[in-house]
């Protein structure tokens, strides 16, 4: 595959199509009949989940005796997860949505975002037979758009043996690599407009007496001091990265090149703090592989000319990211060890997430001129009973980002700058940002 020259260089980002597809319109019955028993069915995730197609599968369990769905990060359980169905699920990015599946119906495969396409494509170790996606109705140029989701989905549309699209009028039209010709689909099924899988609105009711989180606020203010004007931001899912972005409202000429675009970044764009003008690649464009936000964010995204939703090899690709000066990654963690290694996947031995793009972006920050890799976390968990700065990442917890990529670790107690620091120095600096109640237990003086 050629290296993309810009976010709008669709041919440079995407693999060659396996064939010209029929692109015919059909019914949900037609779609179900095309999925053979024994198939592995890739379901596009996040806000691009084709819920009507999956619900139709769940309503006809007797049609198949053995089906494996596959996905990366799901915001909600699939309809096929319900008990009494013949479906198993394969996840390369577990989430709360997959947590309720019993072990005999769930397979977890560790992978980072830049690997998803290579795993699922033809000849890959997790090769899929069918791809289910959700698209917008045709836009001004007649193309259908994957809209809120790019990533591996837009690559797999080109390479999978069978591609079925759910055409949802509520899906926003987005230009660029996610805009597809009719002949890139085998079957298009029009459905009634229905909401995308969205995050709760910031205006949703909050618990009584819920006020600002002082820990998140303190961490966000410290992060803001580490981010320079003109930096290009990547940020992960969660309250702490969102709080960190909110603290950047007074910055200027920030850029976005991230695995996600959510309400926190949208607010910076609307305020004028994030205009992309200082980016060394894709100046003036906000680059993401997925919208992860509220219904308000969906409405905001539709038809914009300054947002480009891209394939995973571009959003997470080292060749692109390495040429983006001042690339600044902001991601959360479960725990950080005294050597600088990060666990962002498991709590008390229980898998709660996957590595996602965090390893990709940590690598990229080191290769970028003036780049920074910032890991944020509260110093404690369980109401202060557990330190999140730990002596070591203890198995079975995984190391999500290795100690070789350690750069900045931020808790409410301060900033530990770790680049170029030996083990003893790292241990001292990380102990200093741990909670005072746990510092003696870390064994560092």
N, C-alpha and C positions, 0 to 999 in steps of 0.2 A: 504494500500500500504506500502511495506517495505521501510525503509529509505535507500537511496542509499549510498554505501560505498565509491564510487569514481565517477568521471565523466563518466567513461566507464562502470559502473555497470548498464546496460540497464534494466535488470529485476527489479532491486531495485528501479528504477525511475518510471517505467511505470505501469499503471493499467493492470490487466489481460485482454486479448482480449475477446470481446463478443463472437466471433466465428472465425473459420478458413474461410476466404473469398475465392471467386472463383479465384481471381487474373488473370482474363482473359484479353486479349487484345481486344480492340474494337475501334469503330469510334466515332467521335463527335456526330453523330446522335444517336448512342447507348447510349451515356452519357445523352443526353437531354431527351431521352425516359425514362430513369430511375428516373428522378426527378419528383415526383408527385406534382400535383397542391396542394397548401396550405402548402407546405413544408417550414421549416426554414432551410436555406442553409448557413452553416458556410464556409466562404471564407478565406483561410489563407492569412495573411496580410504582411506588410512590403515588403521585396524583394522576398518573397515566394508567392506573389499573382499569382494565375493561370489565367493569363490574357486571354489566348485562350479559356478556358472553360467559363469564364464570358462573353467574347465577343460573344460566341456561344449562350449563354442564351439571351443576348440583341438582337440578330438577329432574335429570334423567340418569340417575346412577345405574340403572339396569342396562344402559346401553353399552357399558364397558365393564370388564372384570378386573382390569389393571391399568391405571392411568397414574402418571407421576407429573404433577405440576412443578414448575421451577420458577424461581424469582430471585431478585435481590431484595432491597429494603421495602417491606410492606408497611403501610401506615395502619391498615386494618386487616383482620383475618379475611381470607378468601371464603366465599360461600361454600366451596368444596371442603373446607375444614370441618364442616358439621359431622357429627357422629353418624355412623351407619352408611357412609359413602365408601366407594371403592378407591378413593384417591389417597395417594401419598404425596408428600411435598419435599422438594429439595431446595434448600436455601443457601446462598453464598453470602448472605448478609442478614442474619437473624435480627428480630426485633420483638417488641412486645406482641406484635400480631401473630408471631409463630410460637410464642411461649406456651400456649395452651395445648399444642399438639402433643400427643403421646410419643414416646421415643420410637415406637414401632411404625409410626407414620411420618416421621421427620428425619431427614438426613441433613446434616450441617457440613458444608465443605468450606474450609477457610480460604478466603481469597480477598484480594484488594480490588478496588474498583477498576483499575487499569487492566485487570486480568479477566473480567467478566466475559467480554466478547470472545476472547481466545478459548475460554472454557466451553462456551455454549455453541460455538460455530461448527460448521461441518468439519469433521475430523478431530474436533476437540474432545477432551476426556469426558465432557458432559454434553455432548452433541444433542441438540433438540430436534424434534421432528416437526413441531408446530409452534408458531409464534402468534400470540394473541395480543393485539394492541388496541388502543383507543385513539381515534383521530377526529379532527374537526371536519365539518363540511368543506367542500372546495372553497378556496380563497379567491382573491381577485384574479390570480393567474391560473385558476383551475386545479391547483394542487391541493391535496389533503395534507394537513399538518398534524404531526404527533404532539404539537403544542407544548404542553407542560412537561413533557418527558423526552429527553434525548438519550444520552448514555449508550449503553450496549443495545438498547431496543432499536435505535435507528440503524445500527450496524447489522443487527440480526435480521431486520426486514429485508436486507439485500441478500442474505446468504441462506436463510432457513428453507427447508424443502416446501413448507406450506405456511402462508401468512394470511391470517384472517383479521380484519379490522372492524371494530365497532365504531360507527359514525355517530358521534354525539354532538348535537348542536351547541352544547355548553362548553365544549373544548375550545379554548382560544386558538385563533390562527396565529402562528409564529413563522416568520420567514427563515431562510437559511437551511442548514442540513436536515432539519426535521420536516421540511416541506417535501412531500413525496408525490410522484406522478401516480395516476390510477394504475398503471401497469406494474407498479411495484407491489401490488396486493393480488392475492388469488381471489379473495372474496371480500366484499364490503357490505356490511349489514347495518342499515339505518335503524336507529333506536330513538325513542322519545328522549327529549332533553332531560338529563339528570345531572345532579351536582357531581363534580369530581370528588374524590376522597380528599378532604381538606383538613387543615389544622383548625382548632377552635379560634374564633375571632378574639382579638384582644379585648373586645367589648363584652365578651361572655361573662356571665355572673361569676364573681369570685367569692371564696369563702369569707364568712364574717370576720372582721378585724384584720383581713389580709392587707398588709402594707408593703412598701418597698423592701426588698431583700437586702439587708445591709452588707452581707457577705458578697453577694453578686455585685452590688454597687462598688464596693471597695476594690474587687478584682478588676472590674471594668475600668475604673479610673487609672489603675496601674497599667493596664494594657494600653490605654489611650496614649500614655507617655512613651510607649515603645513603638507606636505607629507614626511614621512620618507623613507629612503632606505629600501627595503624589504616589503613595504606596498602592500596589494592587493587592486587593484583599481576597483571601479564601477563608471561608468560615464553615464550621460544622453545625449539625443539628443540636439544639439544646438551649436552655435558658442562659447559660453563661456566655456562649458566643454571641447570642442575641444582645445581651446586656453590654458586651464589649463593643458591638457595633453602635449601639445607642450612644455610647460615650464618645463616639467619633464625630458627633454632629457639628462640632466647630472646626473639624479638619477641612482641607480643601484639596480638590483635584484627585480624590481617591478613585481607584479603579476596581472593577470586579472581574475576577477569573476564578470561578468556584464550581464545586460539584453541585451547589444549590444556590438558588435565589429565593429569599423569603421576605417577609414583611419588614424585618429589620433593615435589610439592604434597600428595599424599596423606599423606606422612609428617608434614608440617606440620599437616594437619588432625587426624591421630591424636594428635599431641603437644599439641594445643590452641592452638598458635600462630596458626593460621588458622581462625577461626570465623565470619568475615564479619559480625560484630556491628556494626562501625563503618562499614559501607558505606552510602553515601547512596542507592544504588539496589540493590534486591534484598538487603536486609539479611538475614543468616543463610543465604543461598544461595550455593553455589559454582557459578559460571557458566562454561561452556566450550562450544566447538563440536565438540570431539573428545577422546576418551580416546586417549592415546598412551603406552602403558606395557606392563607385563609381564602374565603370566597372573594374578599375584597382584592386580594392579590391576583386571583384569576381574572377578574374584570380589568384590573390595571394592565395585565400582560397583553391582552388581546390587541393585535394589530400594531404593536409598537415597532418602530424602526430601529431603536437603539438597543434592543435586547436580542441576543442570538442564542438559541438553545442548540447545543452541539453534541456530537458523538463523543464517546468516552475516551477515544484515543487523542482527542483534542482538549477536552476539559481536564483530563488527568495525565496527558502525555508529557513526558519529560522533555522531548525536543522543543515543544512550544513553551512550556513553563520556564525552562532554563534561560530563554531569551527575554523573559519578562522581568525587567529591572524592579527592584524593591518588592519582590513577591513576598507577601506576608501571610503566613498560615496561622489561623487562630482556631484551635480545636480543644475540646475538653477531654478529660481522662477519668478513669476510675481511681487509679493510684499511680504514683511515680516512685520508683526505687531510688536509693541513694546514689546509684551509679548513673542515673539519668534515664533509665529505660522506663517505658510507659505501657501500662495495661489500660486499654480503653474498651475491653470486651466482656469481662467477667467480674461478677460481684460474689464473693464468698463461694467460689467454685461454680456459680451458675452463669451460663452464657446469656448475656443480655443484648449483645450487639456483635457486629463483625468489625474488621478493621476499616471497611469502607475505603475512602480516599485518603485517610490520614497518613499512611505510610508514603503514598505517592506525593502528597503535598509537602511532607517533611523533607523528602529527598529533594524536591524541586526548590524549596526555600534555600537549601544549602548551595544549589547550583546557580541561583539567581544572584546577579550583582546587587548587593545591598539587601538581600533577602533575609527574612527572619521567620523562625519556626517557634510559635508561642503556644505553650500548653497551659490551659487554665483548669483549676479545680479548687474546691473548698479544702481547707486543711483537714477537716474531719467529716465523718459520716455518723449516722445513727445518734444524732443529737450530741455529738462530741465524744461518743464512746470509742470510736475507731479512728485512728490516724490514716489519712490518705497519702501521706508521705511515709513510705515503708522501707525497711532495711533491704528487702529484695522482693522481686515478683516471684511468689511461690507457686509452683505447679499445683493444680492444673491450670491456674491462670496463665494466659498467654502474654508474651511480649509483643505488643502491637507496633511500637516504634522502638528501635534499638537504641542503646546508649550512644552509638556512634553519631546519631542525628540529634542528640540533645542540644538545645539552644537556650530558650528561656522557659522557665516554669514559674507561673504566677499563682499565688494563693492570696487570700485577704491579708496575709501577714507580710507580703513583700514579693520581690522579684528575685529569683535565683538565676543568674547568668552563668551558663555551664559550658559554653563553647570554649575549647582550649584549656579547660580546667582538669587537673588530674583527679583521681578517684577520691583522695582525701579531701581536696578542696571542694569537690562536688558534694560530698557528704556533709561538710560544714555548711555550705550554702543552702542545701535543701533542708537541713535540720533547722536552720534559721527561719525558714518560711513555714515550717510545721507548726502545729498548735503547741503552745507552751506546755500544756499538760502531757504531751507525748514526746517531748524532745529528749528527755533522759532515757527513755526506752529505746531510742534509735541508736544509742551507744556511741554518739559522736560528740567530742568536746573541742 
